[in-house]
Amino acid sequence: MQEIIKRDGRAVIYDEDKIIKAMEKAFKASEQKEPDENFSVLIKSVCDHVKRILEIKDLSVEEIQNIVEQKLMGSKYKDVARVYITYRNERTKERNKRSDFMKVLKEKLMASNVQNQNANVDEFSFGGRRGEAASELTRQIALDNFISPMSRSNHINNRVYIHDLDSYILGNHNCLSVPFDDLLAKGFNTRQTDVRPAKSINTAFQLIAVVFQLQSLQQFGGVSATHLDWTMVPYVRRSFYKHYKEGLQYIEEKEIDFQFDSNESIDSARYQKNAKSFTYAMNMTVKELNQAVEGMYHNLNTLQSRAGDQLPFSSINYGLCTLKEGRMVTETFLNASILGVGRFHKTSIFPCGIFQFKKGINDVPGTPNYDLFQLAVKSTVRRLYPNYANCDWSVDMRHDEARHEKEEIVHSLTEDQIQSFINVCKKNPEYLPLFNVSIDDNKIIVNEDGPDCAMTTMGCRTYNGYDCNAASAWKDAILKVVDGLDPGNVINSAMEKDGRGNIAPNTIVLPTLAMEAKDESEKKGTDLVETFMALLDKTIFEAKEELLERYNWICSQSIESAKFMWENGTMKGYVKEEGIRSALKHGTLVIGQLGLAETLQILLGTDQTTEEGMKLAKRIEQMYKDRCAEYKKDYHLNFGVYYTPAENLCYTSMRKFQERYGKIPNVSDREYFTNSIHVPVWKKVSPFQKIDIESELTGYSSAGCITYVELDDGARNNEKAVEQIIQYAMAKDIPYFAINVPADSCDDCGYTGEMNEECPQCHGKNVRHLRRVTGYLTGDYKTAFNKGKQAEVKDRFQHSEKLENWRK
């Protein structure tokens, strides 16, 4: 019995049928007919030759294939030989590819080549190793089997990057703003049980942490609370009522003579008539609030919910509620942020705090929440959080338009339909806040947008803009009520943020396009800039096609895939008869960008910090804006311009670029590309200059962007100056703003402040260097960031160096 040696070293029985079939297959592919008699003779001679050698020694598969090639090339069947050789080479490439993949998989499982692709993932942990290996597998399956050839080519060739490719085949979406008002008021279901509505501050904050955990498992991105100060008002009132009742009973020995009313402020005269009970209730409520918020912060920094010991990417927006209860909540958030978490009061990584800045509410002295803004600044200069959402951003000022759309719908209803709606709402008063309307003199009055429609972000920078599908869905829900049907989970305004999120992003690597345009213009003698603009136009179109491809795949998923989300309505707008597309259409599909500064260097030899560079930058951004507006209108989907938080991409795309084009001065001579439209981090400009430059471009974005400035540790002694920087950014129409300050801490003694590798207080070496990676913070950047981000952090110029009278 003759044996041959397989490529993996195993000895198996020789089977000459495999030679025969391979040669016949090559003949048919070449000649397009069955093998003739002469070719059959050639096959026999090959088989006989192999047998004779095997009688003397063992042969490997590769050696047998070499014999077949030699025999074919020595015959008249040269075309057959070429087909055989080509097929053999393709098979070799495929085997090598599998071999390379297995090498990478082994590296992931053994943590032998940690890349830190996500600063929130511990790639050394058991969970991280398993998660990274699984991600590598699903990423490869997506590339090989799921995405279109165009998408694959653009991704591989560093033109259009597909974010979270490892989640592609799963069909889940990116991020979401959770409607916490509904979940806390009604309770929710989980796989194993159901959860009752919250009845106190403590319970509400426990459930908020739980929901952050559960929702994060339905998606691959971040989870946000859009107005948590407003959300918590009824629970502060509930707890206060409970404590007041106890105060009456045990201090004043009285029985309470009124029922709880969620609309009654804790400052009401009815409460204050019993001074001792009022004081007791206030003290106990503040105590409960402090403990509950501290508990939520600790939960969100300790309860890991994803592979790789990964915490949910959580963010909370607050700062607009002027009610006493809401102000108490905001104050407690900020005090908890300042206090820190754990034994040494470390800076809290999650949740990302976002202070909602608004004229007339908290912007200047004399406004009701200005003191909270001052407290926010105190937290920012110590803990980096909160960031600042500009609730007067020009792009977000479409509330009147959204209201007018709904008023037009009401006006289109017949008198009978209006009366029917009113009658149903009188029996079901919960429908009125659902639609955000009121009834007066047998008329439907469209109310102004509520707190769930104010400007918010996801933390990293994602923004839910004007929903092109909200009005039609709102009308359909109105007509359902008219017909006596359940309206479902209604999107109550085109400006609503709750229950909406980003469905999927992708990012155009602009420097790659610039180099392709350069090559083409040199070959054809065309204008470089015009060649680039034409190529960009084509690539934006392709990016749109890729997003539609992914969107349709996500829409095809079963509700069982994300049962918590669909059963509890955390993504709003779901209509059972229409499937999950009915809710997903309210989310955003966003086209991002990377490396504008480097692109301008390729095209002009300068960047957007000059007049010439800014002129072309605006032209590029206008094309993005125009095309996304066209796609939004044509497809009735919320396409938007996204200024990408390229945490990993800034590094991986640069590596690919350098492999293809080498190191080009001012373009690829660093280990990272500059994020989106940002001023390069090494530019020596003041905070005000950086804000001025970036504010000229942020208005082109409709799906998310962030601007931040770097200050030194002296920020702690310059709160007033920091306040002025924030106010300046808001006045310049920056939508989302953050301050970066050194937040180093010693794990041995708890000392915080700017330091190198040794603590100045205890001289310990266990120093954590906390830095911002996107809109979020992360752990020690020297271990959690990838090499590109580490290099970027080292290159960051502290803009406070350009400020006069800055106290260090």
Residue, then its C-alpha position, 0 to 999 in steps of 0.5 A: m500500500q503506497e502512501i503520500i505525505k500531506r501538507d500537515g505532515r500526515a501520511v495517507i493512502y495514495d489515491e491516483d483518482k485525485i490526479i486524474k480528476a485534477m487534470e481532467k478539470a484543468f482540461k475542461a476549463s481550458e478546452q471547454k470539452e471532454p478530454d480526448e484520447n491523447f490527453s487520457v494517455l498523458i494522464k496515464s503516463v503521469c500516474d505511472h510515473v508517480k507510482r514508480i517513484l512511490e515504490i522507491k520513496d515517499l512523495s509529498v503532495e507538492e512534489i506530486q503537483n510538481i510532476v503534473e506541472q512538468k508533464l503538462m508543460g512538456s506536452k502539447y497541452k500548454d493551455v491546460a498547464r496554465v489553467y492547472i498552475t493558476y488554480r494551484n497558485e490560487r489554492t496556495k494563496e487561500r491556504n496561506k491566507r488560512s495559515d495567516f488567519m490561524k496565526v492571528l487567531k493564536e496571537k489573540l488567544m495567547a495575547s502574544n501580540v496585543q494591539n489595544q484596538n479598543a481602549n476599553v477592552d483588556e486583551f490580556s484577560f480570559g474574556g478579552r482573549r476569547g472575545e478578540a479571537a471571536s472578533e477576528l473570526t467574525r471579521q474574516i467571515a464578514l469580509d469573505n462571505f457577507i459584504s459586497p466586493m466593492s465594500r471588501s475592496n474599499h475596506i482592504n485598500n484603506r479607502v472606506y473603513i467598515h466600523d466594528l466589522d466583527s459585529y457585521i454578520l451579527g446584524n446588530h446596530n451601533c448605539l442608542s439613547v435609552p428612554f429611561d423615563d418610560l422604563l423606570a415608570k413602567g418597569f421592564n422585562t428581562r430574559q429571566t424575570d420582570v422588573r417592577p417600576a421604580k418607587s424611590i431614588n435608590t431603586a431608580f439608580q439601581l435600575i439605570a445601571v441595570v438597563f445600561q448593562l442590558q442595552s449594551l448587550q443588544q448592540f456594539g456601541g454606546v448607551s446614553a441617558t439624554h436628560l437624567d436630571w429631568t428623569m429623576v425628578p419623580y423619584v426624588r419626589r417619591s423618596f421625599y414623600k416617604h421620608y416626610k411621612e416617616g418624619l411626621q410619624y416618628i418626630e411629630e407623631k402625626e399621620i400624613d393627610f394627603q396622597f403622593d402627587s408626582n406633580e408636587s414639588i418638594d418645596s411646596a407649602r404643604y410640605q413646609k408647614n411641618a418644619k421638623s418633618f420637612t428638614y428631616a425629609m430633605n436631609m434623608t433625601v439628600k443622603e439617599l440621593n448621594q448614596a444612590v448616585e455613588g452606587m451608580y457610578h461604582n456599578l458603571n465602573t465595575l459591572q463588566s458586561r462584554a467580553g474582555d472585561q469591558l464596561p458598557f460605554s455609558s454617558i449621561n446628559y444633564g444640566l437643564c432642569t431648573l426644578k429643585e429636584g433636578r438641580m439636586v440630581t445634577e449637583t449630586f452627579l457633579n459632586a460624585s464626579i469630583l469625589g471619584v470612585g474607589r478607595f483612592h477616589k480615582t477618576s471615574i471612567f464611566p459614565c461619561g458626564i455631559f453638561q447641557f449648556k444653554k443660554g438663559i439656563n446656566d450660561v452666565p451669572g443670574t441664570p437659574n443653573y449658573d452655579l451648577f455650571q460653575l460646579a461642572v467646571k470644577s469637576t472638569v478641571r479635576r476629572l476631565y468630565p463633564n464634557y459640554a453639549n451646546c443646546d443652542w447649536s445652530v444645527d439643532m435649532r429645528h424645534d419650530e420646524a418639527r412642531h409645525e410638521k405635527e401641526e400640519i398633520v393635526h390640521s389635515l385631520t377631519e373633525d370626526q378624526i379629531q373628536s375620536f382622538i380626543n375621546v380616546c385620550k380622555k379614556n387613556p390620558e397616558y396617550l397625551p404625553l406619548f404624542n406630546v399634545s394637550i387637549d383644549d376646547n376640543k382641539i389638539i394642541v401640539n406642545e413644545d418639544g420637551p427635555d427628550c428633544a434637547m441637544t445631547t450626545m452619546g459621549c464619543r460624539t454621536y448625535n441624533g439630528y432631525d428625523c426625516n421619518a418622525a412626522s409620518a410615523w407620528k401621523d400613523a400613530i394618531l390614526k391608529v388611536v382614531d381607529g381604536l388601536d394601540p399607537g405603540n411606542v411613538i417618536n413624538s418629535a423629529m427632534e426627539k433623542d430618546g429611543r434613537g441612535n446610530i445604526a451604522p457608521n463608516t469612514i472615508v480615509l481621505p489621505t488614501l483618496a488624495m494619493e490616488a488622485k495625485d497618481e491619476s492627475e500626474k498620469k492624465g495631466t489633470d488638476l489635482v484638486e478637481t481630480f480629488m473632488a471627483l474621486l471623493d464624490k464617487t467614494i461618498f456614493e460608495a460609502k452610502e451604498e455600503l451603509l444601505e447594504r449593512y442597514n438592510w442586513i440589520c433590518s432583516q434580523s429577528i426580534e429574538s436577536a435583541k429581545f430586551m430592546w424590542e420587548n421593552g421599546t428601548m428603540k422607539g417607533y417599532v410597529k409589529e406589522e412592519g418589522i424592526r425596520s419601522a424603528l431602525k429607520h429613525g436612527t442614523l446612517v453616517i459617513g465619516q472621515l479621517g485625516l483632513a489635515e493630512t489630505l490638505q497637505i497632499l493636495l496643497g502643501t498646507d492644512q486648514t490652519t491657513e486661509e488656503g487650506m480652510k477654503l478647500a476644507k470647506r469645499i470638501e465638507q460642503m460636498y459631504k453635507d450636500r450628498c448626505a442631504e440628497y441621500k436623506k431625501d432620496y432614501h427617506l433615511n437619516f444619512g449624516v456627516y460624521y466626524t469620526p472618533a478614530e480610536n483604532l483607525c487612526y493607527t491601522s489606517m496609517r500603517k496601511f498608508q505607509e506600506r503603500y506610500g511610505k513616509i511622506p513629510n507632514v503626511s505619514d511621518r507619524e504613527y497616526f492620522t489626525n482625527s476628522i477635521h481636527v487641528p493637528v495635535w502638535k500645532k502650537v495654537s491657543p485654545f481660542q485659536k483652535i476653537d476658531i479654526e474648528s468652529e468653521l467646520t463643525g457646522y457641516s456635521s449633522a451626525g456628531c463631532i467633538t472639539y477639545v483643547e489641551l490644558d496643563d495641570g494649572a487648570r485647577n487654579n484657573e477655573k474662571a479662565v476655563e469657564q471663559i474658554i467653555q463659554y467662548a466655544m459655545a458662543k462660536d457654535i461648537p456643538y460638543f466641547a471637552i477640556n483635556v487636562p492631565a489626570d495622573s494618579c498614584d495607585d499606592c497613595g491616591y495622589t492626583g496631578e500631573m506626574n511622570e513615572e514616580c509619585p511626588q508624594c509617596h515616590g511610588k511607581n504605580v502611576r496611572h496616566l489617564r487621558r481622553v481617547t475619543g469623547y470618553l476617558t480610558g485607563d492608563y494610556k500607556t497600556a490601554f491605547n494602541k501605539g498610534k494613540q500613544a504617539e498622538v498623546k505624546d505629541r499633544f501640545q498644551h494650548s494653555e502655553k499660549l495663554e497669557n497670565w495662566r497660573k501653573 
